[in-house]
Amino acid sequence: MEEIINKVANSALEVFDLEDYYPKGARMQIDISQWLLEGFLLKEKDFREHLKNHDWSQYQDQYVAINCSTDAIVPAWSSILVAIQLAPYAKKVVNGTIEDLDASLYEEILSKLDYSEYKNKPVIVKGCSKKPVPTRAYILAATYLQPFARSIMYGEACSAVPLYKDSKK
């Protein structure tokens, strides 16, 4: 009987798994429409009163995204005012969705990595993940890897999609 050889395990293929860099910590979404009249109209005095009476300590050491879920047209200062209230408590505050928040966290993390270990190597950016890795993080990872990698693929080793191949390497 012929021995089965795992060619993937024996290959020079390097796996770049964004899940390895997933920032730990709770994420929260603040919808400012809760402080608008009928969810649509910002009355400054009432808005400021709501913020003053809100328990901001519940966001201690959390990542927070601020958005407005309604079609209300709100002034930019409203989100800034919420962010200022959060500043003493939250680890990070962004304007947008939880996905925007995760993308922002990945931007910080990926910009600080040393990609030289991938120099002249075929790299696969692992595609399946159990954590909510935003598409923007995959794009950033590929962008950072490209100057170093000989090739970049996406997915799993058994079914990878080729994305980039350096013809000079």
C-alpha positions as CSV (number, residue, x, y, z in Angstrom):
1,M,0.0,0.0,0.0
2,E,1.3,3.4,-1.0
3,E,1.9,6.0,1.8
4,I,-0.3,9.1,1.7
5,I,1.8,12.2,1.8
6,N,0.4,15.5,3.0
7,K,1.8,17.8,0.4
8,V,0.2,20.9,2.0
9,A,2.0,20.3,5.3
10,N,5.3,19.7,3.5
11,S,5.0,22.8,1.3
12,A,6.7,26.1,1.8
13,L,3.3,27.7,2.0
14,E,3.0,30.3,4.8
15,V,-0.4,30.8,6.4
16,F,-1.4,34.3,7.4
17,D,-4.4,33.9,9.7
18,L,-6.2,37.2,10.6
19,E,-7.9,35.5,13.4
20,D,-4.6,35.3,15.2
21,Y,-4.6,39.1,15.4
22,Y,-8.3,39.5,16.4
23,P,-8.3,42.1,19.2
24,K,-9.7,40.7,22.4
25,G,-12.4,42.7,24.2
26,A,-16.1,43.5,24.2
27,R,-17.6,45.5,21.5
28,M,-20.6,47.8,21.9
29,Q,-22.7,49.8,19.6
30,I,-24.3,53.1,20.6
31,D,-27.2,54.3,18.5
32,I,-27.7,58.0,19.0
33,S,-31.2,57.8,17.6
34,Q,-32.2,56.7,21.1
35,W,-31.6,60.3,22.2
36,L,-33.4,62.0,19.3
37,L,-37.0,63.1,19.4
38,E,-38.9,60.2,17.8
39,G,-35.6,58.9,16.6
40,F,-35.2,61.7,14.0
41,L,-34.9,65.1,15.4
42,L,-32.0,66.3,17.5
43,K,-33.0,68.9,20.1
44,E,-29.7,70.1,21.5
45,K,-30.9,70.8,25.1
46,D,-32.6,67.4,25.3
47,F,-29.7,65.6,23.6
48,R,-27.2,67.0,26.1
49,E,-29.5,66.1,29.0
50,H,-29.7,62.5,27.8
51,L,-25.9,62.3,27.6
52,K,-25.5,63.8,31.0
53,N,-27.8,61.2,32.6
54,H,-26.4,58.2,30.7
55,D,-24.3,55.6,32.6
56,W,-21.1,55.8,30.7
57,S,-19.3,53.4,33.1
58,Q,-20.9,50.5,31.3
59,Y,-18.5,51.0,28.5
60,Q,-15.4,50.6,30.7
61,D,-12.6,48.9,28.8
62,Q,-14.8,48.2,25.7
63,Y,-14.5,49.0,22.1
64,V,-17.4,51.3,21.1
65,A,-18.9,52.2,17.7
66,I,-21.2,55.2,17.5
67,N,-23.9,55.4,14.8
68,C,-27.4,56.5,14.0
69,S,-29.7,53.7,12.8
70,T,-32.4,56.0,11.5
71,D,-32.3,58.3,8.4
72,A,-32.0,61.3,10.7
73,I,-29.7,64.1,9.6
74,V,-27.6,64.8,12.7
75,P,-24.8,67.3,13.1
76,A,-21.3,66.0,13.3
77,W,-20.8,67.4,16.7
78,S,-23.4,65.0,18.1
79,S,-21.2,61.9,17.6
80,I,-18.2,63.9,18.8
81,L,-20.0,64.8,22.0
82,V,-20.8,61.1,22.5
83,A,-17.2,60.2,21.9
84,I,-16.0,62.7,24.4
85,Q,-18.3,61.2,27.0
86,L,-16.9,57.7,26.2
87,A,-13.3,58.8,26.3
88,P,-12.7,58.2,30.0
89,Y,-14.1,54.7,29.8
90,A,-13.8,53.0,26.3
91,K,-10.6,51.5,24.9
92,K,-11.4,52.9,21.5
93,V,-14.3,54.8,19.9
94,V,-15.2,55.0,16.2
95,N,-18.0,56.5,14.2
96,G,-19.8,53.7,12.4
97,T,-20.8,50.1,12.8
98,I,-19.2,47.2,14.8
99,E,-17.6,46.1,11.5
100,D,-16.1,49.6,11.0
101,L,-14.8,49.3,14.6
102,D,-13.2,45.9,13.9
103,A,-11.7,47.3,10.7
104,S,-10.2,50.2,12.6
105,L,-8.7,47.8,15.2
106,Y,-7.2,45.7,12.4
107,E,-5.7,48.8,10.7
108,E,-3.8,49.6,13.9
109,I,-2.6,46.0,14.5
110,L,-1.7,45.2,10.9
111,S,0.2,48.4,10.4
112,K,2.6,47.5,13.2
113,L,3.5,43.9,12.1
114,D,6.8,42.9,10.6
115,Y,6.1,41.2,7.3
116,S,9.7,40.4,6.4
117,E,9.2,36.8,7.5
118,Y,7.1,36.3,4.3
119,K,9.9,37.5,2.0
120,N,9.9,35.5,-1.2
121,K,7.4,33.0,0.1
122,P,4.1,31.8,-1.1
123,V,1.4,33.0,1.4
124,I,-2.1,32.0,1.9
125,V,-4.4,34.5,3.7
126,K,-6.7,32.1,5.6
127,G,-10.2,32.7,4.5
128,C,-12.5,30.8,6.9
129,S,-12.7,32.3,10.4
130,K,-14.8,31.8,13.5
131,K,-14.4,35.5,14.4
132,P,-16.0,38.4,12.5
133,V,-13.0,39.5,10.5
134,P,-14.0,42.4,8.2
135,T,-13.3,42.3,4.5
136,R,-11.2,45.5,4.9
137,A,-8.8,43.5,7.1
138,Y,-8.2,41.0,4.4
139,I,-7.6,43.8,1.9
140,L,-5.1,45.4,4.3
141,A,-3.3,42.1,4.9
142,A,-2.9,41.5,1.2
143,T,-1.6,45.0,0.7
144,Y,1.0,44.7,3.5
145,L,2.0,41.2,2.3
146,Q,2.4,42.1,-1.4
147,P,5.8,43.8,-1.2
148,F,7.2,40.7,0.5
149,A,5.4,37.6,-0.7
150,R,6.3,35.7,-3.8
151,S,2.6,34.9,-4.2
152,I,-0.6,35.5,-2.3
153,M,-3.6,33.2,-2.2
154,Y,-6.9,33.4,-0.3
155,G,-8.9,30.6,1.3
156,E,-7.6,27.2,2.5
157,A,-4.7,25.3,1.2
158,C,-6.9,22.7,-0.4
159,S,-9.0,25.3,-2.3
160,A,-7.0,28.5,-2.5
161,V,-7.8,31.3,-4.9
162,P,-4.7,32.9,-6.4
163,L,-4.6,36.7,-5.9
164,Y,-1.1,37.8,-6.7
165,K,2.1,36.4,-8.1
166,D,5.3,38.4,-8.4
167,S,6.9,37.7,-11.7
168,K,10.3,38.9,-10.5
169,K,10.6,36.5,-7.6
